[in-house]
């Protein structure tokens, strides 16, 4: 009987871990939906708890406060899931880095970018509007800006290595251009407000980036 206790304890621990993870997912999902629908300031912990079907204290113990929830929800929307693997290590990013042709790189990037901004555009607006009045959200907003710039620089470096970058653009200026197009606000306007389809938006991104970066 005693010999089996470690096994039972391990099983119970694994069950508790799965339950805790399921609760955390539910809380983050509820918070993301409310932040997108109501905005950051108008979303309370009580509202998140109610939407997730848990107690107020469980929100804090399972996940964290509002700043942590907003950052986590945004990161998951950026990647598309809650897997900790960064975007650069995902298969589609690796395949893009293996391309040596400028138009192919642009097409692959536009496909990835369209998916990313579709996921984050509702939360992007919530972060943007709350950044002026909340220091924690302002820090997240600054991080998002850095991420966008770094992503732009990586794409420009790929194009330069392929010998495809238009000569009139220095890499720094080319990164400026990409940073304009990787703004999730474009998706919010064209798809959210103007009813473009995902495919129309993706193809427009590809054409615009091709024109600006490849000439």
N, C-alpha and C positions, 0 to 999 in steps of 0.2 A: 504493500500500500504506500509506504513511504517512498519507495523507489519511483513511483509514478507521479509523485507530486510536482517535481520540476517540470515534467511534460505538461501537466495540467496548468501549471502557473504560466508557462510559456504560451500555451494556447489562449488562456484568458487575457494575457497581455497583448497578444496579437489581435484578439477580438476588440479589446478596448481601443487599441491603436486605430483599427479600421473604423470604429464608431466615431472616434475623435476626428479622424480625417473627413469622414462623411459630414459631420457637423460643421467643420471648418469650411468645407466646400459650400454647404448650404448657406452659411452666413456670408461668405464672400459673394456668392451669386446674388443673394438678396440685396446686399449692399450695392453691388454694381448696377442692378436694375433700378434701385431707388435713386442713386446718384445721377444716373443718366436721365431719369424721368423728372426728378424734382430739383436736382442740383445738390451740391455738397452741403451748403449751410442749412437748407430746408429739410435735410434728412437727419433724423434723430436716431440714436442707438435703440430707443424703444421701437421705432418704426422698423428698423432692421431686424430686431428680435422677433417682432410680430410676423414679418414677411418670411423669416427663416423658420418660424415655428419653434423658437427656443426662448429661454428667459433672457432678460437683460444681462444678468451676470454671465450667462453662457457665451454671449457675444464677446465679452472681454477675455474669458478664460480659453475659449476655443479659437479665437482669432486675434482680436486686439481692438484698439480704439479706432475712431474714424480715419485718422491719417494713415494708419497701417492698412486699413481696409481699402481705402482709395488707391494707395500705391499698389497693393497686391492685385486689386481688380484691374487696374490699368496694365500691369505687367502681364497678367494672364490674357487680357484682351489683345495685347500686342503679339504675344506668341500664338494664341489660339487655344491654349490649354494650360493646365497647371503643372505640366512637366517642367522640372527645373532646367532642362537643357536650353542654353541660350539660342537665340535666333541664328547666330552665325554657325552653329553646329548642326542645324537642321538639314535634312537631305537636299531640300530645294536650294538652300544657300550654298551648300558644297557644290552642287551641280553647276550653279551659276559661276562660281569661282573657277571652275574647270573650263569654261568657255573661252575661246580665244578670238571670237568674232564680235565686233562692236554691235551690230544690229541684234545678234543673238543675246548678248549681255543685256541690252536695253529691253528686249522683249521679256526676258526672264525676270528682270528687276521690276518692270511694270506689273507683271503678274503677281509677284510677291508683295509689292507695295500696295496694289489695289486691295489685296486680301487684308493686309495689316491695317490700313486706314479704315476699311469697312468695320473692323472689329473695335478700333479705339475711338472713332469719331464721336460717339455719344459721350464717352467719359472725358475725352479731350476737351470738350466744351465745358464740362463740369469743373475740370481742373483750371482751365483758363479763367473762368469767371470767379473762382474762389481764391485764386492766387494773390489778388490784390489785398485781401483782408485776412488771410490766414498764413502764418509763417511756415507751417508744415507743408501746406499745399504749394506755397511759393517755392519751397525747396524742390518739391516734386516737379513743378513747372520748369524750373531751371534744369533739372536732370533730363526732362523730356527734350528740351531744346538742345542740350549737349548730345543726346542720343541721335537726334535727327541730323545734326551737323556731322557727327562721326559716321553715320550711315551714308551720308552724301559723299564724304571724303573717300570712303571705301569703294563706292561705285566709280567715282572719278579715277581712282587709282587702278581699278580693273580696266577701264577704258584706255587709260594712258599706257598701261602695260601691253595692251593689245594693239597699240599704235592707232587707235581709232578716234581719240579725242580731237575735236576740231581745232586747228592751229590757232584760231583767233582767241581761244579761251585758255587762260592760264588755269592750272588745277584749282587754285583757290577761288577764282571766279566761277569755274564750273561747279564747284561745291556750293557756291551761293545759289546758282540756278537750281540745282537738285533740291536744295533746302526749301525753295519756294514750292516745288512740286510734291514734296513729301509731307506737306502740311495736311493733316487730317481734316482741317476746315474746308478744303476743296471738296472732299467727299461729302461732307455734311451739306454743302451748298448744292452740288450738282446731283447727287443721288438722293439726299434727304429732302431738299427743297425743290429741285427741278425735275425729279423723277427719272433721272438717267438710270439705265440698268447697270449692273455690275460690269457687264461686258463692254458697254459703251464707255464707261469710265476707264476701265483698264486699257482699252484700245486707244482712247484719247491720250492717256498718260504715255503710252508707248510712242505715239506719233509726236507728241510735244517734246518728249525727252530726246527722241531721235533727231528732230529738227534742231534743237538747241545744242546738243552735245556732239552730234556727229556731222551736222551740216547737210 
